[in-house]
Amino acid sequence: MEKCQSLPDYVVFVDTVRRYINQGYITRRAVDMAVEECIAKDILREFLVRNKTGVMRKLFGKEDWERYKQREMKVLAEETVRRVAEETDLIFWISLK
């Protein structure tokens, strides 16, 4: 195991996914968060950066992956609308002063 760094890194990745699942995240979200965390911590970074989409597809299948991406885009769009509304409201109140 000492000769192959990928195996210990893979163990860390799997443990990270399990930690997020134990915290109550659904599997898809747990895997996504684990991928992002491992990339940030330079664990399987090169592989995950190159193959994130493939990893997610293999774990969930193409249809599940497409639904997941659609949900994530919807959440992002809603967050963007909320931020714009807050900024617009702030600009409105500043202009009244």
C-alpha positions as YAML, in Angstrom:
chain: A
units: angstrom
residues:
- id: 1
  name: MET
  ca: [0.00, 0.00, 0.00]
- id: 2
  name: GLU
  ca: [2.92, 2.36, 0.61]
- id: 3
  name: LYS
  ca: [4.07, 1.96, -3.00]
- id: 4
  name: CYS
  ca: [0.73, 2.98, -4.48]
- id: 5
  name: GLN
  ca: [-0.56, 6.35, -3.26]
- id: 6
  name: SER
  ca: [-3.82, 5.94, -5.19]
- id: 7
  name: LEU
  ca: [-5.10, 3.18, -2.92]
- id: 8
  name: PRO
  ca: [-4.78, 5.14, 0.37]
- id: 9
  name: ASP
  ca: [-6.22, 8.20, -1.40]
- id: 10
  name: TYR
  ca: [-9.15, 6.12, -2.62]
- id: 11
  name: VAL
  ca: [-9.75, 4.97, 0.97]
- id: 12
  name: VAL
  ca: [-9.82, 8.61, 2.08]
- id: 13
  name: PHE
  ca: [-12.27, 9.43, -0.73]
- id: 14
  name: VAL
  ca: [-14.62, 6.59, 0.27]
- id: 15
  name: ASP
  ca: [-14.37, 7.58, 3.95]
- id: 16
  name: THR
  ca: [-15.21, 11.17, 2.99]
- id: 17
  name: VAL
  ca: [-18.31, 10.02, 1.09]
- id: 18
  name: ARG
  ca: [-19.37, 7.91, 4.09]
- id: 19
  name: ARG
  ca: [-18.82, 10.83, 6.47]
- id: 20
  name: TYR
  ca: [-21.15, 13.04, 4.42]
- id: 21
  name: ILE
  ca: [-23.76, 10.28, 4.19]
- id: 22
  name: ASN
  ca: [-23.57, 9.83, 7.99]
- id: 23
  name: GLN
  ca: [-24.13, 13.58, 8.33]
- id: 24
  name: GLY
  ca: [-27.44, 13.11, 6.53]
- id: 25
  name: TYR
  ca: [-26.62, 14.06, 2.94]
- id: 26
  name: ILE
  ca: [-28.15, 12.03, 0.14]
- id: 27
  name: THR
  ca: [-25.65, 9.84, -1.67]
- id: 28
  name: ARG
  ca: [-25.39, 12.00, -4.78]
- id: 29
  name: ARG
  ca: [-24.70, 15.13, -2.77]
- id: 30
  name: ALA
  ca: [-22.28, 13.26, -0.49]
- id: 31
  name: VAL
  ca: [-20.26, 12.05, -3.47]
- id: 32
  name: ASP
  ca: [-20.23, 15.50, -5.05]
- id: 33
  name: MET
  ca: [-19.08, 17.10, -1.81]
- id: 34
  name: ALA
  ca: [-16.45, 14.39, -1.30]
- id: 35
  name: VAL
  ca: [-15.11, 14.96, -4.82]
- id: 36
  name: GLU
  ca: [-14.84, 18.70, -4.20]
- id: 37
  name: GLU
  ca: [-13.23, 18.21, -0.77]
- id: 38
  name: CYS
  ca: [-10.70, 15.69, -2.08]
- id: 39
  name: ILE
  ca: [-9.78, 17.97, -4.99]
- id: 40
  name: ALA
  ca: [-9.26, 20.84, -2.55]
- id: 41
  name: LYS
  ca: [-7.09, 18.64, -0.31]
- id: 42
  name: ASP
  ca: [-5.09, 17.26, -3.27]
- id: 43
  name: ILE
  ca: [-6.44, 13.73, -2.76]
- id: 44
  name: LEU
  ca: [-6.84, 12.00, -6.13]
- id: 45
  name: ARG
  ca: [-6.93, 15.58, -7.44]
- id: 46
  name: GLU
  ca: [-5.62, 14.97, -10.93]
- id: 47
  name: PHE
  ca: [-7.91, 11.98, -11.47]
- id: 48
  name: LEU
  ca: [-11.00, 13.68, -10.03]
- id: 49
  name: VAL
  ca: [-10.48, 16.93, -11.94]
- id: 50
  name: ARG
  ca: [-10.11, 15.02, -15.20]
- id: 51
  name: ASN
  ca: [-12.85, 12.46, -14.53]
- id: 52
  name: LYS
  ca: [-15.42, 14.05, -12.20]
- id: 53
  name: THR
  ca: [-18.25, 13.72, -14.69]
- id: 54
  name: GLY
  ca: [-17.30, 10.12, -15.43]
- id: 55
  name: VAL
  ca: [-17.08, 9.28, -11.73]
- id: 56
  name: MET
  ca: [-20.53, 10.74, -11.09]
- id: 57
  name: ARG
  ca: [-22.02, 8.97, -14.12]
- id: 58
  name: LYS
  ca: [-20.53, 5.63, -13.13]
- id: 59
  name: LEU
  ca: [-21.91, 5.96, -9.60]
- id: 60
  name: PHE
  ca: [-25.40, 7.06, -10.63]
- id: 61
  name: GLY
  ca: [-25.92, 6.17, -14.27]
- id: 62
  name: LYS
  ca: [-26.55, 8.68, -17.02]
- id: 63
  name: GLU
  ca: [-30.22, 9.43, -16.22]
- id: 64
  name: ASP
  ca: [-29.58, 10.00, -12.50]
- id: 65
  name: TRP
  ca: [-26.60, 12.20, -13.37]
- id: 66
  name: GLU
  ca: [-28.72, 14.31, -15.73]
- id: 67
  name: ARG
  ca: [-31.45, 14.73, -13.08]
- id: 68
  name: TYR
  ca: [-28.80, 15.65, -10.51]
- id: 69
  name: LYS
  ca: [-27.31, 18.30, -12.82]
- id: 70
  name: GLN
  ca: [-30.78, 19.75, -13.48]
- id: 71
  name: ARG
  ca: [-31.51, 20.00, -9.74]
- id: 72
  name: GLU
  ca: [-28.14, 21.62, -9.09]
- id: 73
  name: MET
  ca: [-28.76, 24.15, -11.87]
- id: 74
  name: LYS
  ca: [-32.20, 24.93, -10.43]
- id: 75
  name: VAL
  ca: [-30.71, 25.51, -6.97]
- id: 76
  name: LEU
  ca: [-28.02, 27.74, -8.48]
- id: 77
  name: ALA
  ca: [-30.60, 29.72, -10.46]
- id: 78
  name: GLU
  ca: [-32.77, 30.22, -7.38]
- id: 79
  name: GLU
  ca: [-29.76, 31.38, -5.36]
- id: 80
  name: THR
  ca: [-28.80, 33.81, -8.13]
- id: 81
  name: VAL
  ca: [-32.32, 35.25, -8.26]
- id: 82
  name: ARG
  ca: [-32.30, 35.65, -4.46]
- id: 83
  name: ARG
  ca: [-28.93, 37.45, -4.52]
- id: 84
  name: VAL
  ca: [-30.00, 39.77, -7.33]
- id: 85
  name: ALA
  ca: [-33.22, 40.57, -5.48]
- id: 86
  name: GLU
  ca: [-31.28, 41.38, -2.31]
- id: 87
  name: GLU
  ca: [-28.79, 43.56, -4.19]
- id: 88
  name: THR
  ca: [-31.57, 45.33, -6.07]
- id: 89
  name: ASP
  ca: [-33.40, 45.98, -2.81]
- id: 90
  name: LEU
  ca: [-30.20, 47.33, -1.26]
- id: 91
  name: ILE
  ca: [-29.58, 49.64, -4.23]
- id: 92
  name: PHE
  ca: [-33.19, 50.85, -4.00]
- id: 93
  name: TRP
  ca: [-32.82, 51.69, -0.29]
- id: 94
  name: ILE
  ca: [-29.48, 53.45, -0.84]
- id: 95
  name: SER
  ca: [-30.97, 55.57, -3.60]
- id: 96
  name: LEU
  ca: [-33.73, 56.74, -1.23]
- id: 97
  name: LYS
  ca: [-31.21, 58.24, 1.20]
...
